[in-house]
Every structure is written in structure tokens, then in C-alpha cells.
Amino acid sequence: MKDLTDKIIIVTGANGLIGREIVKELLDRDAIVVAADIVYKAAESLGRGVRLPLDLSSNSSIDELIENTVERYGRIDGLINASYPRTKDWGRYYFEETPFEHWQKNVELQLNSVFYINQKVALVMERQKSGSIVNFGSIYGIVGNDFTIYEDYGGSSPAEYCAIKGGIINFTRYLASYLGKYGIRVNCVCPGGIWDNQREEFVRNYNHRCPMKRMGNPDDIAPLCLFLVSDGAKYITGQIIAADGGWTAI
Ligand SMILES: NC(=O)c1ccc[n+]([C@@H]2O[C@H](COP(=O)([O-])OP(=O)(O)OC[C@H]3O[C@@H](n4cnc5c(N)ncnc54)[C@H](O)[C@@H]3O)[C@@H](O)[C@H]2O)c1
């Protein structure tokens, strides 16, 4: 992989399952990381980088993150959107029961915030005439759910998730097309299910369905994000790349 030394990379959802691994691997490769998450309450140093508070449900909080990053470091080389804001009742409803307000609020949190942060970071990158943005989709932005994996225990997966992730995927293509002239690349990483102590029945069914017979781990996803913000990917844009053990291949 090409060098990431001194690249200024913002990671949202930096304290999450996947975000933590991305931050660790970026720091290992001497990038300067702006780790942003709602759990951080104040700026705090992080190696040569910084942790900054971010609430993606607030446009002014996104503005502050970007202003703060540009004030500190003068530029933004990469943005990795690994956050996962969602309402407290996430995953509770079958399709028929899903309250409209639940759909609407999650679209606002997960899709509208992606529009806003991409727009504001792109303005900085347009001035620089360079930059790389990595959005996060999911296998469920590429294909519909296989509901048989939830059958043993009556679980489900939210309807809006497919709509949100499908939206982020094609928004990524739009941005790649529009921003290419500024030297800005925009790609979308689509993880398969990541192991996080899920119920045994779910894991068994998931593994059976997945060609590689296992769930993913954060270190299956982070290196792809690092590659996409590196100069090794300098001619790659508008791509939707699944790291899913083959889930979307069948
Ligand atoms: N985990 C999986 O199985 C899986 C599968 C496919 C796709 N993905 C995608 O990968 C991305 C990361 O998922 P994850 O599993 O690491 O999620 P996670 O829940 O472990 O972490 C998400 C992070 O986002 C932060 N966050 C929540 N609300 C926020 C807000 N309003 N403002 C700022 N930060 C906020 C949380 O504090 C947390 O640190 C998401 O886009 C998710 O859809 C995950």
C-alpha cells in the first residue's frame, strides 16, 4: 500500500466497531487522524491526531468538525464515514409494523447526514483540488435481505436500512462523477455482517449462507478503507466495493 504518512484523514464513527480499527490502522501508518464521534465530549489528543466531538444529527456540529480540522491542519486529505447513527428502537420492527416516523428519523440520521458531510468536505477538497471520500454502504445496499437467517429466533432487519444504503451507494456514484474534475475521488465500502457477539442461531445461519463460511471482522474492512484514501487508489472513483466473504456474489 502507498504511504499514508501525514495525510489528514477524518474518520466519523471513530469509536465504533469498524471505526476503532480504521483509526488504529491509520495511526499505525503515520496518518494524522481526526477521530470524530458522538461519544467524545471534548477535543483530546490522539497520537499525532485528535479526537473531536461530532453529532451527525446536527449540521452545525458537522460544520464545527470541518472548521476545526482545517484550522488545525490546513486541509482534509480523506474522509471515512464509518458512523452508524440510529434511533433507540432500531431493529425492533417487522416491515408491516414500522412506524413512519421511525423510517423518517433514520433516513434523516443516516442518509441526510451523509449528504451534508460529503457536501461540506467536498467544498474544502475542491479548493485543494484533491481528496478521497469513503462512504459506507452495506451488502444490504446491494442486495435485499435473506430473511431466512433470522427465522430461528424471530429477528429482522430494518426496511429503511436497505433504502438508506442503496441511496448512499448511488449518491457515491453521483459524487464521483461530479467531483472527478476537482481530483476528488469518492468510493463506497460495503461490509458484510461483522461479528459482534450476535445470537448463536443468527451466526450459524449467516455462516451457512456466506461463501466464506464466517462473519467479517473489523480488520477485514479497515485495510480497504486505508487503500481507498491512499495514493495507490488514485485512479479509483465511483466504485462500490463489497468486503463480504462473497455474500453478494451468489
Ligand atoms: N457492523 C456490521 O455488521 C455492518 C455491516 C454492514 C455495514 N456496516 C456499516 O458500517 C458502518 C460502521 O458500523 P459499525 O458496526 O462500526 O457501527 P457501530 O455502532 O459499532 O459504531 C458506530 C459509531 O457511530 C457513532 N455514532 C452514533 N451516532 C452518532 C452521531 N449522531 N454522530 C456521530 N457519531 C455517531 C457511535 O458512537 C459509534 O461509535 C455503518 O455505516 C454500518 O451501517 C456495518
The ligand as an SDF file (V2000), in Angstrom:
LIG
                    3D

 44 48  0  0  0  0  0  0  0  0999 V2000
  -21.4010   -3.9980   11.7920 N   0  0  0  0  0  0  0  0  0  0  0  0
  -21.8880   -4.5550   10.6980 C   0  0  0  0  0  0  0  0  0  0  0  0
  -22.2410   -5.7510   10.6770 O   0  0  0  0  0  0  0  0  0  0  0  0
  -22.0230   -3.7530    9.4410 C   0  0  0  0  0  0  0  0  0  0  0  0
  -22.3970   -4.4070    8.2550 C   0  0  0  0  0  0  0  0  0  0  0  0
  -22.5420   -3.6700    7.0980 C   0  0  0  0  0  0  0  0  0  0  0  0
  -22.3400   -2.2980    7.1310 C   0  0  0  0  0  0  0  0  0  0  0  0
  -21.9830   -1.6930    8.2840 N   0  0  0  0  0  0  0  0  0  0  0  0
  -21.7970   -0.2490    8.2680 C   0  0  0  0  0  0  0  0  0  0  0  0
  -20.5330    0.0730    8.7810 O   0  0  0  0  0  0  0  0  0  0  0  0
  -20.5810    1.3450    9.4290 C   0  0  0  0  0  0  0  0  0  0  0  0
  -19.9980    1.2220   10.8190 C   0  0  0  0  0  0  0  0  0  0  0  0
  -20.7550    0.2550   11.5370 O   0  0  0  0  0  0  0  0  0  0  0  0
  -20.3010   -0.2880   12.9700 P   0  0  0  0  0  0  0  0  0  0  0  0
  -20.7640   -1.6760   13.0620 O   0  0  0  0  0  0  0  0  0  0  0  0
  -18.8770    0.0290   13.2210 O   0  0  0  0  0  0  0  0  0  0  0  0
  -21.2260    0.5920   13.9120 O   0  0  0  0  0  0  0  0  0  0  0  0
  -21.0960    0.8570   15.4710 P   0  0  0  0  0  0  0  0  0  0  0  0
  -22.4820    1.0300   16.0020 O   0  0  0  0  0  0  0  0  0  0  0  0
  -20.1960   -0.1320   16.1400 O   0  0  0  0  0  0  0  0  0  0  0  0
  -20.3460    2.2600   15.5300 O   0  0  0  0  0  0  0  0  0  0  0  0
  -20.9360    3.4110   15.0550 C   0  0  0  0  0  0  0  0  0  0  0  0
  -20.3020    4.6240   15.6930 C   0  0  0  0  0  0  0  0  0  0  0  0
  -21.0770    5.7620   15.2850 O   0  0  0  0  0  0  0  0  0  0  0  0
  -21.1890    6.6180   16.3960 C   0  0  0  0  0  0  0  0  0  0  0  0
  -22.3870    7.4640   16.2830 N   0  0  0  0  0  0  0  0  0  0  0  0
  -23.6850    7.1080   16.5120 C   0  0  0  0  0  0  0  0  0  0  0  0
  -24.4790    8.1680   16.3690 N   0  0  0  0  0  0  0  0  0  0  0  0
  -23.6930    9.2140   16.0220 C   0  0  0  0  0  0  0  0  0  0  0  0
  -23.9410   10.5870   15.7510 C   0  0  0  0  0  0  0  0  0  0  0  0
  -25.1790   11.1010   15.8090 N   0  0  0  0  0  0  0  0  0  0  0  0
  -22.9070   11.3840   15.4360 N   0  0  0  0  0  0  0  0  0  0  0  0
  -21.6440   10.8850   15.3860 C   0  0  0  0  0  0  0  0  0  0  0  0
  -21.3290    9.5920   15.6480 N   0  0  0  0  0  0  0  0  0  0  0  0
  -22.3560    8.7720   15.9680 C   0  0  0  0  0  0  0  0  0  0  0  0
  -21.2970    5.6830   17.6030 C   0  0  0  0  0  0  0  0  0  0  0  0
  -20.9770    6.3560   18.8170 O   0  0  0  0  0  0  0  0  0  0  0  0
  -20.3120    4.5890   17.2370 C   0  0  0  0  0  0  0  0  0  0  0  0
  -19.0190    4.8700   17.7450 O   0  0  0  0  0  0  0  0  0  0  0  0
  -22.0560    1.7700    9.3870 C   0  0  0  0  0  0  0  0  0  0  0  0
  -22.2730    2.6270    8.2910 O   0  0  0  0  0  0  0  0  0  0  0  0
  -22.7890    0.4740    9.1660 C   0  0  0  0  0  0  0  0  0  0  0  0
  -24.0320    0.6410    8.5140 O   0  0  0  0  0  0  0  0  0  0  0  0
  -21.8210   -2.3800    9.4370 C   0  0  0  0  0  0  0  0  0  0  0  0
  1  2  1  0
  2  3  2  0
  2  4  1  0
  4  5  1  0
  4 44  2  0
  5  6  2  0
  6  7  1  0
  7  8  2  0
  8  9  1  0
  8 44  1  0
  9 10  1  0
  9 42  1  0
 10 11  1  0
 11 12  1  0
 11 40  1  0
 12 13  1  0
 13 14  1  0
 14 15  2  0
 14 16  1  0
 14 17  1  0
 17 18  1  0
 18 19  2  0
 18 20  1  0
 18 21  1  0
 21 22  1  0
 22 23  1  0
 23 24  1  0
 23 38  1  0
 24 25  1  0
 25 26  1  0
 25 36  1  0
 26 27  1  0
 26 35  1  0
 27 28  2  0
 28 29  1  0
 29 30  1  0
 29 35  2  0
 30 31  1  0
 30 32  2  0
 32 33  1  0
 33 34  2  0
 34 35  1  0
 36 37  1  0
 36 38  1  0
 38 39  1  0
 40 41  1  0
 40 42  1  0
 42 43  1  0
M  CHG  2   8   1  16  -1
M  END
$$$$
